[in-house]
Amino acid sequence: MEVKLPSKTKDLRIEHFTALQNPYFLTEEKLDIMDQLEFIHLFTSISRPKLKRINATDIAKMFNHIVRLYSGIKVNKPPREITLNGIEFELINPEKVGVGWHADFSKGDMKKDAVYFGCLFYFPKGAKYGDVDENDNLLNPIADRYDIIKEHMPLDVFMNASAFFLSKIKQSMQISVQILRTKMAIEKMLNPLNLRGKKAST
């Protein structure tokens, strides 16, 4: 079977965050061939039975390729503006945004839904978070941009925005259990280089 993988680090999207969520893959332990298969399953969403039809050498090659992609991510300041699918988005300023944003942030779970946080980090340019119409209906709800963020936000943008917002929130709010949990998860995920240097088992 043919498995299409991103060719370069810049081709990674927020959906590829899933494979980094299992802390086992961030240890220094070498992964055996079945662990590598599980990693590829999380990365591609291809079923395990289908992946088991691929020979061990090709599984190891795919695993090493994916590790190289993650290792190419650099931690920098997130861009102030991005264009996704033709729509311009601006980075939210957590120090100036309304309390509704902080309430929405506290309700999220990074391990269950990273896209949700991507929707909180960037907002349609020119719009104001939490604005409502004359009938108090929320304008620009998360659902309106969820699929765009999921399919088009580069993984490095998401991870850099995650680091940025955690540092800002720590300065402006008392750290809650949710923020601590998210911080611990992202600190692990922001260092995919932990995977670098692992030799794939064949």
Protein Blocks (a to p, Z undefined) as FASTA:
>chain_A
ZZdddfbfklpcfklmmmmmpmklmmcbdcdfklmmmmmmmmnopafklmmmpcfklmmm
mmmmmmmmmmmpccddddfbdceehiacddddfklmcfklmmmmmmpcfklommlmmmmm
pccehiaehiacfkopaehifklmmmmmmmmmcfklmmmmmmmmmmmmmmmpccdfklmm
mmmmmmmmmmmmlmgopacdZZ
